[in-house]
Amino acid sequence: MMLLNYYNGNPPEHFFDQFERRDSAYVKNGTFQIKGVVPDGPRQYYLEFDRHDGDSKHGQKAFRGIRLFIDNGEEISIRCDDDIDKIGHSLIEHYVTIEGSPTNFSKLYLEEAESVYHQNISYLNHALAKIKDSIGFDKSLVDGIMLAKEEANNALYYSCLYSGRRLNPDLKRGNIFMITDFEESGHAAFWKDVYDHWDEKRKASFYGQWLSSLIPLCIGQTFPNCTVQTTEGKSVELKDQFSKAKITCVHFWAERSYQITPVQDELKRFYKLYHDKGFNIIGFSSNQYADQWKGVIAANQLSSWMHVSDLKGRDGVIAKVYKEYGDPDITERNTTNVLIDAQGKIIAWDVTGLELQWYIAKYVGNGDSTMKQHLGQ
């Protein structure tokens, strides 16, 4: 039996993999046929073979499946000349022949470039960690890493996403799937240009709607405003807070956030050293219960800076507007630092460690020697 599921990441709230059942078919005499409509196409599908005896070391039944990137109007044929039970991999798309889908071809064609991009970003992040662990903050070294990250993003944009004449029209079909690189790119400013150059059909697609919801979160955009409550019960608008400092860190967190302790310990150190020079922090919690929220602030000694929340959890603005609630199926929430300049524009997204230090040095200034001495410790 064949099961056809499609990816439904439920934008704009979540980015984790989620598949919904669309159709199924029985295999007869080695063949099967599935017909249907791709809603808001193109979409990512997963064609799954029913459970069968595989090569599991524990004798458990295994799955075999094929990723498909397809659109309406494509008559696709899938052929496999080998016995899939003998293929020692759960994802067998590279062992089969898929014909009739330009969308699928263009996505798979671009995956190699996408893989190189992910590897480069990973290597650069690893280099930052090694510098921090070995010599601490050295602006000249971090300058080089930040420049390399910028060049990696430029390569992704011009090689895979650029909508100008130089891009093969057949490959333009594939870049719609690549918005999953939005987070990896650090909410790069070029995503707005990518969206602006899409035609109306692409903008109306599943991925077009998804990217549309992310454009306000791109670097260089005005940070979306909201009205929230402080721990004292005072109502404030975020947009009114940014002009009070040279650079503000909006720190998204919750009572059970990922790696919350090291991130907040780092913020406490930075705030103590650089608040008087123009660095500010606003803690923005996705907690639902005021007592828990205030209790963690007191217990972790975080009361030096302003804390705000709407106390709505996954139904609040952190999930709906800023897309930083995390996976609702796990207990840990996102821990994310967003840097905003005095004009309310987004400078950087999800920065910690040496990257965060680098931005503080850039915007606060007059403290490079002190930063080199203290921030990498």
Buried (B, 14 or more C-beta within 10 A) or exposed (E): EBBBBBBBBEBBBBBEEBBEEBBBBEEEEEEBEBEEEBEBBBBBBBBBBEEEEBEEEEEEEBBBBBBBBBBEEBEBEBEBEEEBEEBEEEEBBEBBEBEEBBBBBBBBBBBEEBEBBEEBBEEBBEBBEEBBEEEBBBBEBBEEBBEBBEEBBEBBBEBBBBBEEEBEEEBBBBBBBBBBBBEBBBBBBBBBBBBEEBEEEBBEBBBBEBBBBBBBBBBEBEBBEBEBBEBEEEEBEBBEBBEEBBBBBBBBBBBBBBEBEEBBEBBBEBBEBBBEBBBBBBBBBBBBEBEBBBEBBEEBEBEEBBBBBBBBBBEBBBBBBBBBBBBBEEEEBBBBBBBBBBEBBBBBBBBBBBBBBBBBBBBBEEBBEEBBEBBBE
